[in-house]
Amino acid sequence: MNQALVSVLSQQEAELHRPEVRADVQRVKTLLHAEFEEIGRSGQRHTLHAVLAALQNETLPHEIAADAYVATEISTGVALLTYRSAYRQKDGALTQHTLRSSLWVRVEGHWQLRHHQGTPTIHVW
């Protein structure tokens, strides 16, 4: 496993979990590829445009806990990041456990998230 790649991609992924970044349209556009698409844990498909609109209307974002990051460079400039996440409630309880995968592509020297998928899991950490 390439620890440098895990470090870079997990940091960028974690940025997208933070409320202040989610509220910053310009930063989100830097992190997400112009052709970004997501299949959320709900099974719904979202485009970049839909995600940007949803983030602007997000009112009470949950704190997101994530770990178990693994990154694999599939080919030059294309990497798969997998990890698990959950929402941390105010009392510290973790809910909505999800297995996640993100496809990152290197564009002009910077990694951008091209595709993301979340799959609900009953696994509790």
N, C-alpha and C positions, 0 to 999 in steps of 0.2 A: 504494500500500500504506500502511496506517495504522500507522506505527511505534509509536505509543503502545499500540495494541491488540496488536501483535506483542510488545511488551515485557511487558505485563501477562500475557498468556496463556502466553507461552513461560516466564516465571518460574514461573507456577503449574504448568505441565506439568513443568518441571524439578524442582520440589519433589517431585512424585510419583515421580521417579527416585531420590531420596535415601533410603538405608536408614533413617535416623532418622525421616523423615517416614512412610515405609511402615510403620514399627512403631508409629506414633502413630494409633490408631483414630480419635480425635476429630478430628485434623487431616485425615485422609483423608476422613472423613464431611463435613467442611466443604468440601473441594475437589470431591468427587464428588456429583452430583445424586442425590436419593433414588431416581430411576428409572434410574440409570446402567446401561449395558450396554456390553459390549466384545466385539468379535470379535478374538481374539488372532492373532498371526502363525501359530499352529498351525491356525487355522480354527475353533477352538472358541468358542462363545458363553458369556459369563460375566455374571452379574448382580452387583449391588452386594454382596449377601450372600455370594456365592461369592468375590468378589475380597477382601472383608474377611477371610474365613476363610483364604484362601490366603496373604494377607500375614502373618497371625498365625503361620503355619507356615513362612514363608520363612526358610531358614537361612543360605544363602550368597549374598546378592544380589550381582549383578555391578555394576560401575560402568558407568553408561550414558553414552555420548557421544552428543550430539545437536546438530544444526545445521540450517541452511537453513530456518529458520522463516518461514512466510508465513501471515498472518492476513487473512481477508476477512470483513467484517460482512455477513452474508447478509440480515438484516433487523434492525430495532431489537432489541437484546438477544439476538441469535443470531449466533454467529461460528464460522467454520471455521478451524482451525489445522492446517497441514500441515508436516511436517518429516521428516528422516531420522534414524535412530538406529542404534547398534551397541553391542554389549557390548565393553568394554575389558578385556582379559585382564591378568593380573599383569605379563606381559612387555611390555605396551603394545599388543599386536596387537588389531585390531578384528575381531570376528566377529559373526555373525548380523545382518547388515545388513538393515534394515527401513525401509520407507516407512510413515509414520504419518499418520493424520488424526484429529482430535478436534473434536467438535461441542460448543461451549460455549454455555451459556445464562446470562443475567443474572437472578438471583433475589434480590430484596430488596437490590439494589445491589451484589451480589457475583457474580462469574463462577463457575459450577460446570460441571464436565465431565459432559455428558449421554451422549455416545456416543464410543467410541474404537475404531479399527481399525488393526491392524498387518498389513502385507503384506510377506512376505519378498522380498528382491531379491538378485540376484547382483552388483549394482553394488558395487564396493569403492571407498571414497573415499581 
